[in-house]
Structure formats: C-alpha cells, structure tokens
Amino acid sequence: MNMPAPIVFFDIAGEDCAVLQAFYSAVFNWNVAQDGGFSTSVLSPTISPATLMGVIRQDPAETLFYLGVEDIASKMLEIVEKGGAIDQARFEVPDVAVVGLFKDPAGNRVGLVEVEGGKVKIP
C-alpha cells in the first residue's frame, strides 16, 4: 500500500511581496525573511512540533501547495490518466528542489516536489 503524499511546501504569490510579507507577519505572526522564506507550525496528532516551509513570492496572485512524490514524471502520467493536466513539466531549481506543476480536474494548480528517502531532492 502506498503512503499518502505529504504536503512539503507552500507559497503565496502577489504583485507586491513587501505588502504580502507585512500582512502575513502582522496578521499571523509569521517571521518572514527578506527573501520571502518562512516556516510555520502544523497541527499534527503524531508529530510535535511539526513545521511547514513556505515562501511569499512576486507573481500573479495565487496560493500553491506542493506534494512530495518520488518521481514527478511518472506521477504526471498518472495525473493525466485520472483527468488532470500538466501545467509545467518536471524542472530543477538549482540548490532548491525538483518540481513540477499540474492542474486537477477542477483547474486548481498544485505543485509536486521530488522526495528521496523522506527528504526533498536538491539538484
């Protein structure tokens, strides 16, 4: 039996990063770094304390979450087979992660991050 894909990362995008960083810092007490990176706690019945990494980035407004999978290319084939669509094929972000984006059957964009041995694969 396959394990459920974990949520590895999320990002929040908008036209003005400084405004978003100030908003999330003030309203939710997130300690957002100058580059937009931060982590926040996650409520988990089994892991304490659990944290989730995030970033605020400059792009058109949207919020994405990224699921961890062992092989993005094969997962994309499964996504298409089950009614989803590839939004951005597998690509590497040097020193960060291997990622890809898809759209679910409702059109929601979701990210994938390659993981290996329970850790994010860093190219």
PyMOL commands that set and color helices and strands:
alter all, ss='L'
color gray80, all
select helices_A, chain A and resi 17-28+72-81
alter helices_A, ss='H'
color red, helices_A
select strands_A, chain A and resi 7-14+37-42+50-58+62-69+85-93+97-103+109-116+119-120
alter strands_A, ss='S'
color yellow, strands_A
deselect
rebuild
show_as cartoon
